[in-house]
Amino acid sequence: MTKIKEIKAGAMNVQKFIDDKVRAIRQAVGEGYAINALSGGVDSAVVTALGHKALGNRLKTYIIDNGIMREKEPAQVAAAFKKLGIPVEVVDAQKAFFKAFQGVTDPEEKREAVTQTFYKDVFGKLVVKSKAKYLLQGTILTDVDETVAGIKRQHNVFEQLGIDPQKAFGYKILEPLIELRKDGVRKVGAGLGLPESMFARIPFPGPALAARVIGEVTPERIALVRKATGIVEAALKNVPAFQYLAILHEDRVTGMRDGKRVFGNQIEIRCWDSKDARTAKPTRLPYEVLEKMAAKITKSIPEVVSVTYNITTKPTSTIEAV
Ligand code: XMP
């Protein structure tokens, strides 16, 4: 296994990095085709723009609608990239993902379900259809660190776990951002001319809202956490935090509505100050902001009776719940 040498954001020459990676992608893919998946997250947005610069229409970009993305995200991301002149195709894979989640409650098994469905099932078929030999993906150094340290099996890490994607899935994986952390990726996004709304966006994990549902991931439970996510993101959009999110707990608690007892769901809000996601501190949000979010969530989502705010640092917490 090759040791990855970190390129620090402060020390990087962005144009040189882009030129080097464009050359390397062209060299690897040759006259052939590559494909990639765009989720709308910062890393996949940057890798899509980089791959497009290197390969033009020999890069085929798909948005996998896995059923666990945020409100209207697949259509919005597709439209934003079309505007940049980068064509993307939305693939409906919701059934395959929800089937894989059935009965799965263990966090690592849930992550594995995402990985297998994404790389073997959905991408396996797309690779055959597109005749591509390469998958371009936005793995970053933090993903590798956490997987190797055994903290979380990040959905997009293989070589460092001794898995050969060629043998396991039938195609090779190119990872041009692997020496970078999030701050470096953002610089590359800016250097590639992406709009700030894309590269400065708060991070969103590969396993999407499944990383924010404790217990079984079902369409109903995703719908619930999706609504809470929309409320939290809207309320905090002007807060200069690293990341903010809503989590659906597995345990229900006794609450009350209209003077009657309800055994309802709990949403946990997290908001993080961090530079590179390796360590993080809860943002000291004003109480009024917290109270407003709680009121909006319990008003808009009848199934939720309790809202909490995380006050723990990473470590011991992690940023996502799963
Ligand atoms: P954690 O929860 O491990 O998250 O403290 C650290 C950062 O990584 C994001 N994250 C992921 N990103 N694939 C990704 O591409 C994943 O499997 C994954 N899991 C977590 C998370 O949102 C945070 O920014």
Boltz pocket constraint, residues with backbone or C-beta under 6 A from the ligand:
constraints:
  - pocket:
      binder: B
      contacts: [[A, 138], [A, 142], [A, 143], [A, 146], [A, 152], [A, 153], [A, 154], [A, 155], [A, 156], [A, 203], [A, 204], [A, 205], [A, 206], [A, 207], [A, 211], [A, 243], [A, 277], [A, 314], [A, 317], [A, 318], [A, 319], [A, 320], [A, 321]]
      max_distance: 6.0
